[in-house]
């Protein structure tokens, strides 16, 4: 593709900080703030951070058509164009991993490094079942039930079982009101995306962060990314699918150390 993206930016976007460009791609059913909020300020202290909200997240209206990973990747790069960034690293979490990979494939001359956290190249059977259940509950509008399902599957064992009953109820309430309106469409995409054919062609430094107690996206899928992307580095965190909540400082340190080394 051309050095500048041809897609007009239509998604809500956020820009923070200064320094080398860093694009952020969030997870399904979440938002930029929901995924990266605990580390945004620290990332912006070192980088010009630009992120988007997918349709149905943040201030981006829901889509009336099925989502595609190509569109999300192109919108992420369009946001970079709108903010004057020519080259940038891309950090993708969960569904944001395939979005980051596709951005590197479609705009290889612009992406300088990748950080893929709790990410996947395609669905396995567990992820297919989980995304189908999550999408159906989201479509029903039962936010409380969806919150229960998400905490059961997304939190690591230690984080979940260490919660007193009162804290668990509070967390369920917070989760229910935080779920993106477009969660159903975003989760549908999780069950369809397949970027396996992109992996061997990635030539930029790549860090794969594996959440080893992840019951939503298995560590086997994380390792598949690290084994297939040439020269990729694998780092492990003993956490469930939510490193930004369970191991905030450790996750941030892995990201910043890698980008400091490979993305001056």
C-alpha positions as CSV (number, residue, x, y, z in Angstrom):
1,X,0.0,0.0,0.0
2,X,1.0,3.6,-0.3
3,X,3.2,5.3,2.4
4,X,0.0,7.2,3.5
5,X,-3.2,5.4,4.2
6,X,-6.0,6.0,1.8
7,X,-8.7,5.4,4.3
8,X,-10.5,8.4,5.8
9,X,-10.4,8.3,9.7
10,X,-14.0,7.9,11.0
11,X,-13.4,6.2,14.4
12,X,-13.1,8.1,17.6
13,X,-9.4,8.5,18.5
14,X,-7.1,9.5,21.3
15,X,-3.7,11.2,21.1
16,X,-1.5,11.6,24.1
17,X,2.2,12.4,24.9
18,X,5.2,13.0,22.7
19,X,8.1,11.0,21.2
20,X,8.2,8.0,18.8
21,X,4.7,7.0,17.5
22,X,2.9,4.2,19.3
23,X,-0.5,3.0,18.1
24,X,-2.8,1.0,20.4
25,X,-5.4,-1.6,19.4
26,X,-7.8,-2.6,22.1
27,X,-9.6,-5.9,22.9
28,X,-13.1,-7.0,21.9
29,X,-16.0,-5.7,24.0
30,X,-13.7,-3.1,25.6
31,X,-12.3,0.3,24.5
32,X,-9.0,2.1,24.3
33,X,-9.5,3.3,27.9
34,X,-10.8,-0.1,29.0
35,X,-7.7,-1.9,27.7
36,X,-4.9,0.5,28.1
37,X,-6.2,3.0,30.7
38,X,-4.0,1.8,33.5
39,X,-0.8,2.3,31.5
40,X,-1.8,5.1,29.1
41,X,-0.1,7.9,31.1
42,X,3.1,5.9,31.4
43,X,3.2,5.0,27.7
44,X,2.5,8.7,26.8
45,X,5.5,9.8,28.9
46,X,7.7,8.1,26.3
47,X,5.7,8.0,23.1
48,X,3.2,9.9,21.0
49,X,0.3,7.5,21.7
50,X,-2.6,7.3,19.2
51,X,-5.4,4.8,19.7
52,X,-8.9,4.2,18.3
53,X,-12.2,2.9,19.6
54,X,-13.8,0.2,17.5
55,X,-17.4,0.6,16.3
56,X,-19.6,0.4,19.4
57,X,-16.8,1.4,21.8
58,X,-16.1,4.8,23.3
59,X,-17.5,7.5,21.1
60,X,-17.5,5.5,17.9
61,X,-21.0,4.6,16.8
62,X,-22.0,0.9,16.4
63,X,-21.6,-0.6,12.9
64,X,-24.6,-1.8,10.9
65,X,-22.3,-4.2,9.0
66,X,-20.0,-7.0,10.2
67,X,-16.6,-5.8,11.3
68,X,-13.4,-6.8,9.5
69,X,-9.9,-6.9,10.7
70,X,-8.7,-5.0,7.5
71,X,-11.0,-2.1,8.3
72,X,-9.9,-1.9,11.9
73,X,-6.3,-2.0,10.9
74,X,-6.8,0.7,8.2
75,X,-8.7,2.9,10.6
76,X,-5.8,2.6,13.2
77,X,-3.4,3.8,10.5
78,X,-5.8,6.5,9.4
79,X,-5.8,7.8,12.9
80,X,-2.0,7.9,12.8
81,X,-2.2,9.9,9.5
82,X,-4.6,12.3,11.1
83,X,-2.2,12.9,14.0
84,X,0.8,13.4,11.7
85,X,2.6,10.1,12.5
86,X,4.6,8.6,9.6
87,X,6.1,5.6,11.4
88,X,5.1,3.9,14.6
89,X,5.1,0.8,16.7
90,X,1.8,-1.0,17.2
91,X,0.6,-2.6,20.5
92,X,-2.3,-4.9,20.2
93,X,-4.2,-6.7,23.0
94,X,-6.4,-9.8,22.4
95,X,-8.4,-8.9,19.2
96,X,-6.0,-5.9,18.9
97,X,-3.2,-8.5,18.2
98,X,-4.6,-9.5,14.8
99,X,-5.4,-5.9,14.1
100,X,-1.8,-4.9,14.8
101,X,-0.5,-7.8,12.7
102,X,-2.8,-6.8,9.8
103,X,-1.6,-3.2,10.1
104,X,2.0,-4.4,9.8
105,X,1.0,-6.5,6.7
106,X,-0.9,-3.8,4.9
107,X,1.4,-1.0,5.8
108,X,4.8,-2.6,6.2
109,X,6.8,0.5,5.4
110,X,5.3,2.3,8.4
111,X,5.3,-0.2,11.2
112,X,8.6,-0.3,13.2
113,X,7.7,-2.9,15.9
114,X,4.9,-5.0,17.3
115,X,3.8,-5.8,20.9
116,X,1.2,-8.6,21.0
117,X,-0.4,-9.2,24.4
118,X,-2.8,-12.1,25.1
119,X,-3.3,-12.3,21.3
120,X,-4.1,-15.0,18.8
121,X,-3.6,-15.7,15.1
122,X,-6.9,-17.5,14.8
123,X,-9.5,-19.1,17.0
124,X,-9.1,-22.5,18.5
125,X,-12.1,-24.5,19.7
126,X,-12.1,-22.9,23.2
127,X,-12.0,-19.4,21.8
128,X,-14.6,-20.3,19.2
129,X,-17.0,-21.4,21.9
130,X,-16.2,-18.5,24.3
131,X,-16.6,-15.9,21.6
132,X,-19.9,-17.5,20.5
133,X,-21.3,-17.5,24.0
134,X,-20.1,-13.9,24.7
135,X,-21.6,-12.6,21.5
136,X,-25.0,-14.2,22.1
137,X,-25.1,-12.9,25.7
138,X,-24.1,-9.4,24.5
139,X,-26.8,-9.5,21.8
140,X,-29.4,-10.4,24.4
141,X,-28.6,-7.2,26.3
142,X,-28.1,-9.0,29.6
143,X,-25.1,-7.1,30.9
144,X,-25.1,-8.7,34.3
145,X,-24.9,-12.2,32.9
146,X,-22.2,-11.1,30.4
147,X,-20.2,-9.6,33.3
148,X,-20.4,-12.9,35.2
149,X,-19.2,-14.8,32.1
150,X,-16.3,-12.4,31.5
151,X,-15.0,-12.5,35.0
152,X,-15.2,-16.2,35.1
153,X,-13.2,-16.6,31.9
154,X,-11.0,-13.5,31.8
155,X,-9.6,-13.2,35.3
156,X,-6.8,-15.5,36.3
157,X,-7.3,-18.0,39.1
158,X,-5.4,-16.1,41.8
159,X,-7.1,-12.8,41.0
160,X,-10.6,-14.3,41.0
161,X,-10.3,-16.5,44.0
162,X,-8.6,-13.8,46.2
163,X,-11.6,-11.5,45.8
164,X,-13.9,-11.2,48.9
165,X,-17.6,-11.6,48.0
166,X,-18.2,-7.9,48.3
167,X,-15.4,-7.0,46.0
168,X,-16.6,-9.6,43.5
169,X,-20.0,-8.0,43.4
170,X,-18.5,-4.5,43.0
171,X,-16.3,-5.8,40.2
172,X,-19.3,-7.4,38.5
173,X,-21.2,-4.1,38.6
174,X,-18.3,-2.2,37.2
175,X,-17.8,-4.7,34.4
176,X,-21.5,-4.7,33.5
177,X,-21.5,-0.9,33.0
178,X,-18.2,-0.9,31.2
179,X,-19.1,-3.4,28.4
180,X,-19.0,-1.8,25.0
181,X,-22.3,-1.4,23.2
182,X,-20.7,-3.1,20.1
183,X,-19.5,-6.1,22.1
184,X,-21.5,-8.5,20.1
185,X,-20.1,-7.4,16.7
186,X,-16.6,-7.2,18.0
187,X,-16.8,-10.7,19.6
188,X,-18.2,-12.1,16.3
189,X,-15.0,-10.9,14.7
190,X,-12.9,-12.8,17.3
191,X,-14.6,-16.0,16.1
192,X,-13.8,-15.3,12.4
193,X,-10.4,-13.6,12.2
194,X,-7.5,-15.6,10.9
195,X,-4.1,-13.9,10.3
196,X,-1.9,-17.0,10.1
197,X,-0.9,-16.3,6.5
198,X,0.4,-12.9,7.6
199,X,2.9,-14.1,10.2
200,X,5.8,-15.4,8.2
201,X,6.0,-12.1,6.3
202,X,6.4,-9.9,9.4
203,X,10.0,-8.5,9.5
204,X,9.8,-6.0,12.4
205,X,10.9,-6.7,16.0
206,X,8.0,-8.4,17.7
207,X,7.3,-9.1,21.4
208,X,4.6,-11.7,22.2
209,X,3.4,-11.3,25.8
210,X,1.8,-14.6,26.9
211,X,-0.7,-14.5,29.8
212,X,0.0,-18.0,31.2
213,X,-3.2,-18.5,33.2
214,X,-5.4,-17.3,30.4
215,X,-8.6,-19.3,30.1
216,X,-10.0,-17.3,27.2
217,X,-7.1,-17.1,24.8
218,X,-4.8,-20.1,25.5
219,X,-1.1,-19.8,25.9
220,X,-0.8,-22.3,23.0
221,X,-2.1,-19.5,20.7
222,X,0.3,-17.0,22.1
223,X,3.2,-19.4,21.5
224,X,2.1,-20.0,18.0
225,X,2.5,-16.3,17.3
226,X,6.0,-16.3,18.8
227,X,7.0,-19.5,16.9
228,X,5.7,-18.3,13.5
229,X,6.7,-14.6,13.4
230,X,10.4,-14.6,12.4
231,X,12.6,-13.6,15.4
232,X,9.7,-12.9,17.7
233,X,10.5,-12.6,21.4
234,X,8.2,-14.4,23.9
235,X,7.7,-13.1,27.4
236,X,5.4,-14.7,30.0
237,X,3.2,-13.2,32.7
238,X,1.5,-15.4,35.4
239,X,-1.9,-13.8,34.9
240,X,-5.2,-14.4,33.3
241,X,-6.5,-12.5,30.2
242,X,-6.3,-9.2,32.0
243,X,-2.7,-8.2,32.6
244,X,-3.6,-4.5,32.8
245,X,-5.6,-5.3,36.0
246,X,-3.7,-8.3,37.4
247,X,-0.1,-7.4,36.7
248,X,-0.2,-3.8,35.6
249,X,3.4,-2.8,36.4
250,X,4.9,-6.0,35.0
251,X,3.0,-5.7,31.8
252,X,4.0,-2.0,31.4
253,X,7.6,-2.9,32.1
254,X,7.7,-5.5,29.4
255,X,6.2,-3.1,26.8
256,X,8.4,-0.2,27.6
257,X,11.6,-2.2,27.9
258,X,11.0,-3.7,24.5
259,X,10.1,-0.5,22.8
260,X,13.0,1.4,24.4
261,X,15.3,-1.2,22.8
262,X,13.7,-1.6,19.4
263,X,11.7,1.6,18.7
264,X,14.0,4.6,19.3
